[in-house]
Amino acid sequence: MQVQFNNKFEEKLIHLTLKIQKLLLYRIIQRTLLLIFPFALFGSFIKIIQTIVLGKEGFLTDVFPTIDNDFIYRLLENIANGLYNLSLGWVSVIAVFGAAKYSAKYFNRDDQLAGITGISSFLIVDYSYSKIQPISFHPQILGMRGLLFAILWGIFVGWLFKKCSKQIPVTQSNNNVLERTFISLKPIIFSLLIAMLFSTFINITYYSEAPGNFINSLASEYTNNNDWSQLFKTLIFSIYTLIMSFFGWSGTYSALGVEKMDVLSTANLNYALEKHTAWNAPNPFTSSTLYHAFATFGGTGSILGLIIAILIISKNKDFQTVARWAMIPSIFNISGGVMTGIPILFNVIFLIPFILAPIANMLMAAVAIALHLMPPSVYPVPIGTPGPLIAFIGTNGSWRALIFSILAVVISTLIYIPFVKMAAKVKTLDDLGLEEGVK
């Protein structure tokens, strides 16, 4: 079967992807992402219940009947929190196990002990020194935002097993656990000691609030600048967030828009409350008016456009299955299932549209606001509001904003469509082994 390329760019991108897929690092990452997919998908549905239904500021809080009984409400809330924390909120722990296991298995070392060592050392790194809670961890590192670090740490643990232990004989009985333990004792000790050093560094950084202070200083530097400086700052922070999210790390902005309102957004809200309108707000190009209102449809990367593109044109059964299952969470801007199931994370084919679609939507919205075709989104929006409704609610019901939101969905889908076709060609070439060494 011969695969036809539409242009040179497509051909080069597909062949680059196939070359990257041959790398050991990439194969370990892909297997790890597939391992955590069911937990991420399950956690996405729990997140809907946790933040959107039970949450005090959730989008559907007023739709469902209010639970007057505090005991029952707290019981449901605790169950939802527990299920989320041990699925999507704990996904990095599962990832570090998979990465360490697959790395050690490739080097013919004890993969089970490597996986357990990966979890233990990772939890030591993430351990939070607190006098109030004897056992506590930094939740940011345990969830999707710590996925990159978890995978790299797991691979590092697998590498330590390669360097510091002997190969496990194929004929060795699994019952001889004691001998296998002593073979792997040295990398286990090294992993735990190195994890303690990392833990100390992370806790010093965490309690000094260095990352937050750095970001806040960058944001405040542009507070008094003109509209175009605001637009430039918002675009830069958005691109940074998109790139970091693509590699499973934390960005400046949240997909659910739960970070605190900055000075510019607060000024916009005060203006709207005083003037009773969002038109001519003093700061039209903030994260609230552009990124959260037009760039997070389906989650970070405007994933809703990808899901629609897959459902329209893709013939791949795996893509179709993931898209259908992830559709409901993505409507509420929760994208963990798609990010790990397609997967989008670390997938070179989807890097360009993952950044391009949100930025294109933001620029479209900026032009519309600058030309007074619609007002900026300045009012608070409930957590988990479906992407196309964020600007509509944030402008206090502007139909113009809703029309441009629908246009943003169309733009995202059109941007993703050619890359979905490329992904199908990559899978075809990979399955058929038409690229040397792909298998």
Secondary structure, 3 states (H helix, E strand, C coil): CCCCCCCHHHHHHHHHHHHHHCCHHHHHHHHHHHHHHHHHHHHHHHHHHHHHHCCCCECCCCCCCCCCCHHHHHHHHHHHHHHHHCCHHHHHHHHHHHHHHHHHHHCCCCHHHHHHHHHHHHHHHHECCCCCCCCCECHHHHCHHHHHHHHHHHHHHHHHHHHHCCCCCCCCCCCCHHHHHHHCHHHHHHHHHHHHHHHHHHHHHHHHCHHHHHHHHHHHHCCCCCHHHHHHHHHHHHHHHHHHHHCCCCCCCCCCCCCCCCHHHHHHHHHHHHHCCCCCCCCCCCHHHHHHHHCCCCCCCCHHHHHHHHHHHCCCHHHHHHHHHHHHHHHCCCCHHHHHHCCCCCCHHHHHHHHHHHHHHHHHHHHHHHCCCCCCCCCCCCECCCHHHHHHHHCCCCHHHHHHHHHHHHHHHHHHHHHHHHHHHHHHHHHHCCCCCCC
